[in-house]
Amino acid sequence: MSSTSDGPSIPPENRKWFRLGVAVAVAWAVYLVALLWLLRLDTTLGLAFAVVSSVAFGIAFTLFVLYVY
């Protein structure tokens, strides 16, 4: 990585993965808040949401990274 007067130069492919990481972190934070709210509302509903959404997100994210991104 070379430095310029404007700061370090980040290759575009690294910037792309960084943006994906930030998007996943924001989505995880929203998911966590929703999960905690559902667990306070009803434990069974919260656990069902956690299992179903985790499996669905894992499969969707894997397919997205392999075939789209």
Phi and psi in radians as a Rosetta constraint file:
Dihedral C 1 N 2 CA 2 C 2 CIRCULARHARMONIC -1.737 0.35
Dihedral N 2 CA 2 C 2 N 3 CIRCULARHARMONIC 2.615 0.35
Dihedral C 2 N 3 CA 3 C 3 CIRCULARHARMONIC -1.788 0.35
Dihedral N 3 CA 3 C 3 N 4 CIRCULARHARMONIC 2.490 0.35
Dihedral C 3 N 4 CA 4 C 4 CIRCULARHARMONIC -2.124 0.35
Dihedral N 4 CA 4 C 4 N 5 CIRCULARHARMONIC -3.132 0.35
Dihedral C 4 N 5 CA 5 C 5 CIRCULARHARMONIC -1.200 0.35
Dihedral N 5 CA 5 C 5 N 6 CIRCULARHARMONIC -0.341 0.35
Dihedral C 5 N 6 CA 6 C 6 CIRCULARHARMONIC -1.561 0.35
Dihedral N 6 CA 6 C 6 N 7 CIRCULARHARMONIC -0.032 0.35
Dihedral C 6 N 7 CA 7 C 7 CIRCULARHARMONIC 2.085 0.35
Dihedral N 7 CA 7 C 7 N 8 CIRCULARHARMONIC -3.080 0.35
Dihedral C 7 N 8 CA 8 C 8 CIRCULARHARMONIC -1.191 0.35
Dihedral N 8 CA 8 C 8 N 9 CIRCULARHARMONIC 2.517 0.35
Dihedral C 8 N 9 CA 9 C 9 CIRCULARHARMONIC -1.580 0.35
Dihedral N 9 CA 9 C 9 N 10 CIRCULARHARMONIC 2.092 0.35
Dihedral C 9 N 10 CA 10 C 10 CIRCULARHARMONIC -1.798 0.35
Dihedral N 10 CA 10 C 10 N 11 CIRCULARHARMONIC 2.184 0.35
Dihedral C 10 N 11 CA 11 C 11 CIRCULARHARMONIC -1.036 0.35
Dihedral N 11 CA 11 C 11 N 12 CIRCULARHARMONIC 2.546 0.35
Dihedral C 11 N 12 CA 12 C 12 CIRCULARHARMONIC -0.993 0.35
Dihedral N 12 CA 12 C 12 N 13 CIRCULARHARMONIC -0.634 0.35
Dihedral C 12 N 13 CA 13 C 13 CIRCULARHARMONIC -1.180 0.35
Dihedral N 13 CA 13 C 13 N 14 CIRCULARHARMONIC -0.561 0.35
Dihedral C 13 N 14 CA 14 C 14 CIRCULARHARMONIC -1.264 0.35
Dihedral N 14 CA 14 C 14 N 15 CIRCULARHARMONIC -0.639 0.35
Dihedral C 14 N 15 CA 15 C 15 CIRCULARHARMONIC -1.108 0.35
Dihedral N 15 CA 15 C 15 N 16 CIRCULARHARMONIC -0.669 0.35
Dihedral C 15 N 16 CA 16 C 16 CIRCULARHARMONIC -1.084 0.35
Dihedral N 16 CA 16 C 16 N 17 CIRCULARHARMONIC -0.801 0.35
Dihedral C 16 N 17 CA 17 C 17 CIRCULARHARMONIC -1.232 0.35
Dihedral N 17 CA 17 C 17 N 18 CIRCULARHARMONIC -0.585 0.35
Dihedral C 17 N 18 CA 18 C 18 CIRCULARHARMONIC -1.102 0.35
Dihedral N 18 CA 18 C 18 N 19 CIRCULARHARMONIC -0.780 0.35
Dihedral C 18 N 19 CA 19 C 19 CIRCULARHARMONIC -1.090 0.35
Dihedral N 19 CA 19 C 19 N 20 CIRCULARHARMONIC -0.691 0.35
Dihedral C 19 N 20 CA 20 C 20 CIRCULARHARMONIC -1.112 0.35
Dihedral N 20 CA 20 C 20 N 21 CIRCULARHARMONIC -0.725 0.35
Dihedral C 20 N 21 CA 21 C 21 CIRCULARHARMONIC -1.097 0.35
Dihedral N 21 CA 21 C 21 N 22 CIRCULARHARMONIC -0.713 0.35
Dihedral C 21 N 22 CA 22 C 22 CIRCULARHARMONIC -1.147 0.35
Dihedral N 22 CA 22 C 22 N 23 CIRCULARHARMONIC -0.726 0.35
Dihedral C 22 N 23 CA 23 C 23 CIRCULARHARMONIC -1.101 0.35
Dihedral N 23 CA 23 C 23 N 24 CIRCULARHARMONIC -0.718 0.35
Dihedral C 23 N 24 CA 24 C 24 CIRCULARHARMONIC -1.158 0.35
Dihedral N 24 CA 24 C 24 N 25 CIRCULARHARMONIC -0.691 0.35
Dihedral C 24 N 25 CA 25 C 25 CIRCULARHARMONIC -1.117 0.35
Dihedral N 25 CA 25 C 25 N 26 CIRCULARHARMONIC -0.719 0.35
Dihedral C 25 N 26 CA 26 C 26 CIRCULARHARMONIC -1.168 0.35
Dihedral N 26 CA 26 C 26 N 27 CIRCULARHARMONIC -0.761 0.35
Dihedral C 26 N 27 CA 27 C 27 CIRCULARHARMONIC -1.085 0.35
Dihedral N 27 CA 27 C 27 N 28 CIRCULARHARMONIC -0.680 0.35
Dihedral C 27 N 28 CA 28 C 28 CIRCULARHARMONIC -1.128 0.35
Dihedral N 28 CA 28 C 28 N 29 CIRCULARHARMONIC -0.705 0.35
Dihedral C 28 N 29 CA 29 C 29 CIRCULARHARMONIC -1.113 0.35
Dihedral N 29 CA 29 C 29 N 30 CIRCULARHARMONIC -0.751 0.35
Dihedral C 29 N 30 CA 30 C 30 CIRCULARHARMONIC -1.128 0.35
Dihedral N 30 CA 30 C 30 N 31 CIRCULARHARMONIC -0.743 0.35
Dihedral C 30 N 31 CA 31 C 31 CIRCULARHARMONIC -1.053 0.35
Dihedral N 31 CA 31 C 31 N 32 CIRCULARHARMONIC -0.757 0.35
Dihedral C 31 N 32 CA 32 C 32 CIRCULARHARMONIC -1.112 0.35
Dihedral N 32 CA 32 C 32 N 33 CIRCULARHARMONIC -0.730 0.35
Dihedral C 32 N 33 CA 33 C 33 CIRCULARHARMONIC -1.107 0.35
Dihedral N 33 CA 33 C 33 N 34 CIRCULARHARMONIC -0.774 0.35
Dihedral C 33 N 34 CA 34 C 34 CIRCULARHARMONIC -1.109 0.35
Dihedral N 34 CA 34 C 34 N 35 CIRCULARHARMONIC -0.709 0.35
Dihedral C 34 N 35 CA 35 C 35 CIRCULARHARMONIC -1.139 0.35
Dihedral N 35 CA 35 C 35 N 36 CIRCULARHARMONIC -0.774 0.35
Dihedral C 35 N 36 CA 36 C 36 CIRCULARHARMONIC -1.102 0.35
Dihedral N 36 CA 36 C 36 N 37 CIRCULARHARMONIC -0.675 0.35
Dihedral C 36 N 37 CA 37 C 37 CIRCULARHARMONIC -1.124 0.35
Dihedral N 37 CA 37 C 37 N 38 CIRCULARHARMONIC -0.772 0.35
Dihedral C 37 N 38 CA 38 C 38 CIRCULARHARMONIC -1.163 0.35
Dihedral N 38 CA 38 C 38 N 39 CIRCULARHARMONIC -0.624 0.35
Dihedral C 38 N 39 CA 39 C 39 CIRCULARHARMONIC -1.160 0.35
Dihedral N 39 CA 39 C 39 N 40 CIRCULARHARMONIC -0.603 0.35
Dihedral C 39 N 40 CA 40 C 40 CIRCULARHARMONIC -1.255 0.35
Dihedral N 40 CA 40 C 40 N 41 CIRCULARHARMONIC -0.588 0.35
Dihedral C 40 N 41 CA 41 C 41 CIRCULARHARMONIC -1.239 0.35
Dihedral N 41 CA 41 C 41 N 42 CIRCULARHARMONIC -0.942 0.35
Dihedral C 41 N 42 CA 42 C 42 CIRCULARHARMONIC -2.720 0.35
Dihedral N 42 CA 42 C 42 N 43 CIRCULARHARMONIC 2.138 0.35
Dihedral C 42 N 43 CA 43 C 43 CIRCULARHARMONIC -1.087 0.35
Dihedral N 43 CA 43 C 43 N 44 CIRCULARHARMONIC -0.756 0.35
Dihedral C 43 N 44 CA 44 C 44 CIRCULARHARMONIC -1.119 0.35
Dihedral N 44 CA 44 C 44 N 45 CIRCULARHARMONIC -0.765 0.35
Dihedral C 44 N 45 CA 45 C 45 CIRCULARHARMONIC -1.100 0.35
Dihedral N 45 CA 45 C 45 N 46 CIRCULARHARMONIC -0.724 0.35
Dihedral C 45 N 46 CA 46 C 46 CIRCULARHARMONIC -1.117 0.35
Dihedral N 46 CA 46 C 46 N 47 CIRCULARHARMONIC -0.754 0.35
Dihedral C 46 N 47 CA 47 C 47 CIRCULARHARMONIC -1.170 0.35
Dihedral N 47 CA 47 C 47 N 48 CIRCULARHARMONIC -0.703 0.35
Dihedral C 47 N 48 CA 48 C 48 CIRCULARHARMONIC -1.105 0.35
Dihedral N 48 CA 48 C 48 N 49 CIRCULARHARMONIC -0.752 0.35
Dihedral C 48 N 49 CA 49 C 49 CIRCULARHARMONIC -1.061 0.35
Dihedral N 49 CA 49 C 49 N 50 CIRCULARHARMONIC -0.759 0.35
Dihedral C 49 N 50 CA 50 C 50 CIRCULARHARMONIC -1.080 0.35
Dihedral N 50 CA 50 C 50 N 51 CIRCULARHARMONIC -0.815 0.35
Dihedral C 50 N 51 CA 51 C 51 CIRCULARHARMONIC -1.182 0.35
Dihedral N 51 CA 51 C 51 N 52 CIRCULARHARMONIC -0.886 0.35
Dihedral C 51 N 52 CA 52 C 52 CIRCULARHARMONIC -1.138 0.35
Dihedral N 52 CA 52 C 52 N 53 CIRCULARHARMONIC -0.800 0.35
Dihedral C 52 N 53 CA 53 C 53 CIRCULARHARMONIC -1.228 0.35
Dihedral N 53 CA 53 C 53 N 54 CIRCULARHARMONIC -0.596 0.35
Dihedral C 53 N 54 CA 54 C 54 CIRCULARHARMONIC -1.144 0.35
Dihedral N 54 CA 54 C 54 N 55 CIRCULARHARMONIC -0.784 0.35
Dihedral C 54 N 55 CA 55 C 55 CIRCULARHARMONIC -1.141 0.35
Dihedral N 55 CA 55 C 55 N 56 CIRCULARHARMONIC -0.795 0.35
Dihedral C 55 N 56 CA 56 C 56 CIRCULARHARMONIC -1.108 0.35
Dihedral N 56 CA 56 C 56 N 57 CIRCULARHARMONIC -0.765 0.35
Dihedral C 56 N 57 CA 57 C 57 CIRCULARHARMONIC -1.143 0.35
Dihedral N 57 CA 57 C 57 N 58 CIRCULARHARMONIC -0.707 0.35
Dihedral C 57 N 58 CA 58 C 58 CIRCULARHARMONIC -1.066 0.35
Dihedral N 58 CA 58 C 58 N 59 CIRCULARHARMONIC -0.792 0.35
Dihedral C 58 N 59 CA 59 C 59 CIRCULARHARMONIC -1.164 0.35
Dihedral N 59 CA 59 C 59 N 60 CIRCULARHARMONIC -0.806 0.35
Dihedral C 59 N 60 CA 60 C 60 CIRCULARHARMONIC -1.126 0.35
Dihedral N 60 CA 60 C 60 N 61 CIRCULARHARMONIC -0.721 0.35
Dihedral C 60 N 61 CA 61 C 61 CIRCULARHARMONIC -1.168 0.35
Dihedral N 61 CA 61 C 61 N 62 CIRCULARHARMONIC -0.712 0.35
Dihedral C 61 N 62 CA 62 C 62 CIRCULARHARMONIC -1.074 0.35
Dihedral N 62 CA 62 C 62 N 63 CIRCULARHARMONIC -0.815 0.35
Dihedral C 62 N 63 CA 63 C 63 CIRCULARHARMONIC -1.132 0.35
Dihedral N 63 CA 63 C 63 N 64 CIRCULARHARMONIC -0.671 0.35
Dihedral C 63 N 64 CA 64 C 64 CIRCULARHARMONIC -1.089 0.35
Dihedral N 64 CA 64 C 64 N 65 CIRCULARHARMONIC -0.812 0.35
Dihedral C 64 N 65 CA 65 C 65 CIRCULARHARMONIC -1.207 0.35
Dihedral N 65 CA 65 C 65 N 66 CIRCULARHARMONIC -0.682 0.35
Dihedral C 65 N 66 CA 66 C 66 CIRCULARHARMONIC -1.255 0.35
Dihedral N 66 CA 66 C 66 N 67 CIRCULARHARMONIC -0.688 0.35
Dihedral C 66 N 67 CA 67 C 67 CIRCULARHARMONIC -1.963 0.35
Dihedral N 67 CA 67 C 67 N 68 CIRCULARHARMONIC -0.361 0.35
Dihedral C 67 N 68 CA 68 C 68 CIRCULARHARMONIC -1.904 0.35
Dihedral N 68 CA 68 C 68 N 69 CIRCULARHARMONIC -0.870 0.35
